Amino acid sequence: MGFWRAWRERRLLERVAIADELWARLRQRLPILDGLSAAEDTWLREHCVLFLAEKRLTLLQGLELDDGDRLLLAAQALLPLLHLPEAALYPNVREIVVYPDAFVSPQRHRDEGGLEHEWDEERDGEAWDRGQVVLAWPGIQASGGWEAYNLVIHEFAHLLDLLAGGLCNGQPPLHEGMPQAAWTGALQGAYDDLNRQLDADPDAQTVLDPYAAESPEEFFAVACEYFFSAPDLLGEHYPAVYGQLQQLFRQDPRSRLAASLASMQQPTPPGSEARTPI
């Protein structure tokens, strides 16, 4: 990070702060943040301020978001970056476009015979190599729990993928000491296993969302979703993939899930209300 950028960010954080009450409400809305350390919580809180100040947020078709809604988006996008200072704030993202509902996206594909096919497809999210992320607001709202779904993390995982030479292929930049062969072997093996199951039975009840079988880049994005929102499932059924993502993100969400479950099992003090999603 350059000196002037660090200076600007420090000045911004001196002027702008997230109110304690607002941050507490956000933490209630996002169970996947349970178990963060005090240092991680502080990092996330400060970088939400920086993220929302730096990225252009475009709301379409009359959609309106309040401060809590904007934090809901930012915190989920930034959770994977807790220990990735080199990717902090996603340098390849300029704009986040939010629709009030699923949107229609024109698709184009050239088959092996050279014939080009075009069609319209309804989608909840897309990540573009031109620096834009497109999201549907209901998908953002539905994300943040331990239900093996997170639209925000899925789409921003594609942006991490693109940091390695501008190609989206399931091969994000790896840290020193992470052999490429181990990464490729773990993810390719799981990807092939998922495709074998679906080839045998297209309606098979697979552990991972069948969409992960679409391509290596979609497998990576779905695996990231599960790593942060269903780490117990991913760790149990694809431990090699979990291990690689644990090294990549320098996080262990399984420990946070355990902390979250433990907090839910605590007896409610007399006179207080149990925590419910907002």
N, C-alpha and C positions, 0 to 999 in steps of 0.2 A: 504494500500500500504506500502510495506516495505521500510526501510530507503534507502537501496542500490538501489532499483528500482527507487525511487523518485530522487535520486542523478543522476543516469544514464540518466533519462529522462530530468532532468534540464540541464545536460551537453550537451545532444543532441540538445535541443532547443537553447542553446547558440551558437552552431556551425551551425545549419541548420535552415533556415527560408524560407518561401514561398514568392517570390517576389510579391509586391503589384499588379503589372500588371497581373501576372498569377492568383492571387486570384480574381481579378476583373473579369477576363474572366470566371473563374469558376462560380462566382455568376451569370453571365449572362446566363450560360448554365443550371443553376439549379433554376428555379423560386420557387421551394419549400423551398428555403432558404430565400426568401423575408420575411421581417418582423422580422428577428432575431435581438435580442438586441446586443449592442456592446460587452457585456460580452460573449454572446453565440457565436458570430462570432469569437471572439478571442479564445475561447475554441475549437471550431471546427477546426480552422486554425492550432492551435498547435497540436491537437490530430491527424490531418491528417499526420503531420510529423512523429509522434510517431507510428501511425498505419502502415504506409508504411515502416518504418524502422524495425518494429517488425515482420510483417507477410510476409511469403514467397509468392511472386507473380509468378506463373508459367504460361507462355504464350505458347500456343500450336499451332502447324501447321503453324509456321512462322508469327504469329501475333506479331505486334509491337505496343507499346503504348508509347506516349510521356508523359512528366510530367503532362500536363493538363489532359490527359486521365486517368492517375493513380489517380489524385486528384478527377476526376469525380466519380470514384469508391469509393474511401475512404470517401469522404464527405457524400455520400448517405448511406454508411454502418454505419457511425457514428452519423448521425442525430438523430436516436432514443435514443442515449446514452447521449444526452446533459445534462440531469439531473439524470443520473444513474451512479454515480461514482463507485458503486460496480460492475458494468458490463463493465467499461471502457475498450475499446480495445478488448472486447470479449475474455476472458481468455481461452475459449474452442475452439478457432480458431487458427490453425497453418499455414494453407496454403490456398491461393485463386487461383483456377485454372480457366483460361479464355480461352475459345475456340473462334475462329474467327466467328463461326456461331453455329446454333443449333447442338446438339450432340446426338448420339444414346446411350441410357442407358439401360442395361439389367435389366429387371424387373422379380420379382418372387413373387407369391402369393399362399398361401395354402387356399383352400376354406373350407367351413364348413364340407364337406364330407371327408376332409383329402387329396384331390387330389391337387397336386402342379402344378401350371401353370407358364410357363416361356415365355417371349416375349421381343422384343426390342421396345423401345419407344423413339421417338424424343423429346428432352427436351431443354429448355432454361436455366434451373438452377436446382441445387440440393444442399442440405446441408446434410453433413454426420456427424454422431456422432463420427467419428474418427478425427475430427478437420479440416475437409476440406469443402470448399464451392466451387462449380463448377458453372460458369456463362458463358453465351454466350454474346460476345461483342455487337451484335446488340441490345440485351435486355437492357444492361447497357446504351447504347446510347439513347434508347427510353425512359428511365426513367428520372425522375427529374422534370417533369411538373405537372400540376394539372389535369391530364387526367385519374385518377383512375387506374394507372398502375405504378408499381415500382418493377422491378425484384430484385434489390439489397436489398431493405427493406424486400421484401417477404422472400428471402432465409436467410437473417440474423435474421429475426424474428424466424425462426426455431431454430437458435443457442441460442437465448434468451430463447426459450421454453425448450431447453435441459438443461439449467442451473438448473432446478428444478429436481434433481435426475437422470439426464441423460435420461429422457423419453421425447419423442416428442408427446405431447397429448393435446396441447392447454391450458396447465396449467403452465405458467411460474411462477417464484418466485414472490410473491406479497409482497408489503410493509406492514409494521405494520399499522394496522388500516384499511386494506382492507379485509373485511370478504370473506372467500372462497365461502360462499354460494351466496353472491351478484355477484361475478365474474362468477361463474358457471351458475347461473340463467340467467344472461344477455346474455352470449354467447351461452348457450344451447338453450335459447328461440329463438334467432335469427337464429341459425343453424337449428333448427326444422322448423321455418317458411320458410326458404329458401328451405329446402327439401320438405315441403308440396307443395310449388309452383311448383317445378320441377316434383314432383310425379304426380300432376294434369296435367301438360303440360311440357314435356321435352324441348320444344322450347320456354318456357316463357321468356319474357324480364325482367329478375330480376335486382334489383338495384345493388346487388353484383355480381361479376363474378361467374357463376355457378360452377366453379372449387372449390369454397369455400364449396360446399356441399359434397365434396369427403370424408372429415373426419374432426373431431374437430381440428386437428393440422393444416390442410389446411385452415379451416375457420379462425383460429387465424391469420395465415400469411396473408391471403387476407384482413382481417379486418385491420391489421396493414398497409397494402398498402393503403387502402382507408383512414385510419386515417391521413396519411401524405400526400396523393396525391388527395384525394377527401373528405376532412373533412366535407364539406357542405352536401354531399349526405349521408354519414354515420351518421352524427349528426341528420339529418332530419328523416331518415327512421329507424334507430336503435339507438335512443338516449341513451339507457341503455348501449349498447356496447361502444359507443363513451365515455360515462362517465367513464366506467371502464378503457379504454385505456388512457384517460386523467389523471386518477389517477396513472396508471402504469408508464407512460412515463413522468408525471409531465410537460406536454406541452399542449397547446391549438392551434393546427394548423389552426383552423377556423379564429383566429385573424390574423395569418400570411397570410392566403388566402385573407382576407379583405384588408390587407396592400398591397398585391401584385396587386389586382384588382384596388385599388385606384391609385397605381403608374402607371399602364397601362393607366389610364384615364387622367393622367396629360397631358396638352398640351406640345408638343415638342418645346423647345426653338428655336428661329430662328437660322439657321446656324448649328443645330445639327441633328443627325440622330436618329430615333426611335430605341429602343433596339430590336435586333433580336437575336434568338438563334444562337449560334456558332456551 
